[in-house]
Amino acid sequence: MADDASFDAFYRQSRQRLYDCLYALTGDPAEAQDAAQEAFARAWQRWPTVGGYDDPEAWVRTVGRRIAVSRWRRTRNRLTAQRRLGPPDPVPPPSAATTMMISALARLPVEQRTAIVLHHLCDRSVAEVAAETGVPVGTVKARLSRGRHALAALLRIEPEDSHV
């Protein structure tokens, strides 16, 4: 059974050869690095088996080539779809109000910002926010209240009396 040390040694001995192979195949250093990294990650997950092969490097090389080909196919399919459908409609820039709100949210403590975003922008109930953030419902209510008041001050608007 192969162990961590044998994988480390295998990685050190074969990483440059795999990268060189994938770079030659893809012509793109970033794609080669990504495919090599993914191939080694898959080898690591199966190392007890792969490490016992006569030529584990051949296995990793095959996986890396398949990953690269798969990426080529996805790219080709995206290009084909874009040619068929045309470019996507341009996304309008955020409004001044949105930009102002995002700026104000960024100035809140992360806990208050998280509660406000999850509750008001993601339409999560207070109980759902509490479950997602791992805090009691009362804590979420307090964060929402404090966050709303802080936002009102930052945006210079009158806070509404709202129940959570």
Backbone torsions as a table, in degrees:
resi	resn	phi	psi	omega
1	MET	NA	131.5	-178.4
2	ALA	-77.2	149.1	-178.9
3	ASP	-121.0	-179.4	-178.4
4	ASP	-58.6	-42.7	-178.6
5	ALA	-63.4	-37.7	-180.0
6	SER	-69.7	-35.2	176.3
7	PHE	-66.0	-44.4	179.1
8	ASP	-57.2	-44.9	179.5
9	ALA	-64.5	-43.8	178.0
10	PHE	-59.0	-46.0	-179.3
11	TYR	-60.4	-50.1	-179.1
12	ARG	-58.9	-38.7	-176.6
13	GLN	-76.9	-27.1	-170.3
14	SER	-114.1	-11.3	-173.3
15	ARG	-60.3	-42.8	-178.1
16	GLN	-68.1	-40.0	178.7
17	ARG	-63.9	-41.7	179.4
18	LEU	-65.9	-44.7	178.7
19	TYR	-59.3	-47.2	-179.2
20	ASP	-58.7	-42.4	179.3
21	CYS	-62.7	-48.7	-177.3
22	LEU	-70.4	-32.7	176.3
23	TYR	-65.7	-42.2	177.8
24	ALA	-63.5	-36.1	180.0
25	LEU	-73.3	-42.5	-173.5
26	THR	-91.6	-30.1	-175.0
27	GLY	73.9	8.6	-176.6
28	ASP	-131.1	115.7	-177.2
29	PRO	-61.3	-38.0	-179.6
30	ALA	-67.6	-42.7	177.3
31	GLU	-62.9	-40.4	179.3
32	ALA	-63.5	-43.5	178.3
33	GLN	-63.0	-44.6	-179.6
34	ASP	-62.5	-45.4	-179.1
35	ALA	-65.9	-40.6	178.8
36	ALA	-64.5	-44.1	-179.8
37	GLN	-60.8	-44.9	179.4
38	GLU	-64.9	-40.5	179.1
39	ALA	-63.2	-43.7	178.9
40	PHE	-67.8	-35.4	177.5
41	ALA	-62.8	-41.9	178.2
42	ARG	-66.9	-37.4	177.5
43	ALA	-63.9	-42.2	-179.9
44	TRP	-60.4	-42.1	-179.6
45	GLN	-63.7	-29.3	-177.0
46	ARG	-113.4	19.5	-171.6
47	TRP	-56.3	-37.5	178.1
48	PRO	-56.8	-32.2	177.4
49	THR	-87.5	-52.9	-176.0
50	VAL	-61.1	-39.5	-179.7
51	GLY	-62.9	-20.5	178.8
52	GLY	-88.6	-7.0	179.0
53	TYR	-67.4	155.6	176.3
54	ASP	-61.3	-37.1	-177.9
55	ASP	-137.0	80.3	-178.9
56	PRO	-61.6	-28.0	179.4
57	GLU	-65.0	-35.9	177.4
58	ALA	-63.2	-39.8	178.1
59	TRP	-61.9	-48.1	-178.7
60	VAL	-64.6	-40.0	178.9
61	ARG	-62.8	-43.2	178.2
62	THR	-62.5	-44.9	178.2
63	VAL	-62.4	-44.0	179.0
64	GLY	-61.0	-42.4	177.6
65	ARG	-63.6	-42.3	179.8
66	ARG	-64.6	-38.9	177.1
67	ILE	-62.5	-45.6	179.4
68	ALA	-61.4	-44.6	179.3
69	VAL	-63.4	-41.4	178.9
70	SER	-60.2	-40.8	178.1
71	ARG	-66.6	-39.8	176.5
72	TRP	-59.1	-45.1	-178.8
73	ARG	-62.9	-44.0	178.6
74	ARG	-60.8	-43.1	178.9
75	THR	-63.5	-45.5	178.8
76	ARG	-60.7	-42.4	179.2
77	ASN	-64.8	-38.4	177.1
78	ARG	-63.8	-43.5	179.4
79	LEU	-64.2	-41.5	178.0
80	THR	-61.6	-44.6	179.2
81	ALA	-64.3	-40.2	-179.8
82	GLN	-65.6	-39.7	177.4
83	ARG	-63.6	-40.5	-178.1
84	ARG	-70.3	-44.1	-174.6
85	LEU	-94.6	-15.4	-175.2
86	GLY	84.7	169.6	-179.0
87	PRO	-66.3	153.7	178.7
88	PRO	-66.6	154.4	176.4
89	ASP	-60.6	141.9	179.0
90	PRO	-63.6	143.2	178.1
91	VAL	-88.8	124.5	-178.9
92	PRO	-67.6	150.8	177.9
93	PRO	-67.0	158.7	178.6
94	PRO	-64.2	149.2	179.0
95	SER	-70.6	166.6	177.6
96	ALA	-61.1	-38.4	-179.7
97	ALA	-64.9	-41.2	179.0
98	THR	-64.6	-45.0	179.2
99	THR	-60.5	-42.6	178.7
100	MET	-63.4	-42.3	-179.9
101	MET	-64.6	-44.8	-179.8
102	ILE	-63.2	-40.3	177.1
103	SER	-62.3	-43.5	180.0
104	ALA	-66.6	-42.6	178.3
105	LEU	-59.8	-37.9	-178.8
106	ALA	-64.3	-20.3	-178.7
107	ARG	-89.3	-7.8	178.7
108	LEU	-82.2	155.1	170.9
109	PRO	-58.9	146.1	-173.9
110	VAL	-56.6	-35.2	-179.2
111	GLU	-66.4	-42.5	178.8
112	GLN	-68.2	-43.5	179.4
113	ARG	-59.7	-44.8	179.9
114	THR	-61.0	-46.1	179.9
115	ALA	-61.2	-44.2	-178.7
116	ILE	-66.6	-45.6	-179.0
117	VAL	-63.0	-47.7	-178.9
118	LEU	-63.9	-41.8	-176.0
119	HIS	-76.2	-50.0	-172.4
120	HIS	-90.5	-34.0	-177.0
121	LEU	-96.6	-30.5	179.9
122	CYS	-100.9	2.9	176.9
123	ASP	55.4	40.2	176.7
124	ARG	-93.6	141.6	176.6
125	SER	-70.1	165.7	178.4
126	VAL	-59.2	-42.0	179.5
127	ALA	-63.7	-39.7	178.6
128	GLU	-66.9	-39.2	177.2
129	VAL	-62.9	-43.0	179.8
130	ALA	-60.9	-45.3	-179.9
131	ALA	-64.8	-42.0	-177.1
132	GLU	-69.1	-34.2	-177.8
133	THR	-96.5	-8.6	176.7
134	GLY	73.3	30.9	177.8
135	VAL	-125.3	161.2	179.1
136	PRO	-65.4	156.8	179.2
137	VAL	-57.2	-41.4	179.7
138	GLY	-61.2	-35.9	177.6
139	THR	-66.6	-41.1	177.6
140	VAL	-62.4	-44.7	179.7
141	LYS	-60.4	-42.0	179.3
142	ALA	-65.2	-42.4	179.4
143	ARG	-64.7	-39.2	177.7
144	LEU	-64.4	-45.2	-179.4
145	SER	-63.0	-49.6	179.4
146	ARG	-63.3	-41.7	-180.0
147	GLY	-63.8	-41.7	178.2
148	ARG	-62.8	-43.0	179.6
149	HIS	-65.8	-40.8	178.3
150	ALA	-65.8	-40.9	177.1
151	LEU	-63.2	-42.4	179.1
152	ALA	-58.7	-41.6	179.3
153	ALA	-67.8	-41.9	180.0
154	LEU	-66.5	-35.4	-178.7
155	LEU	-93.0	-3.7	179.7
156	ARG	56.2	51.3	175.2
157	ILE	-125.2	160.5	178.7
158	GLU	-79.5	124.3	179.1
159	PRO	-68.9	142.7	177.2
160	GLU	-85.9	149.4	171.6
161	ASP	-82.9	100.5	-179.2
162	SER	-124.7	146.0	175.2
163	HIS	-92.5	145.5	-177.3
164	VAL	-73.6	NA	NA
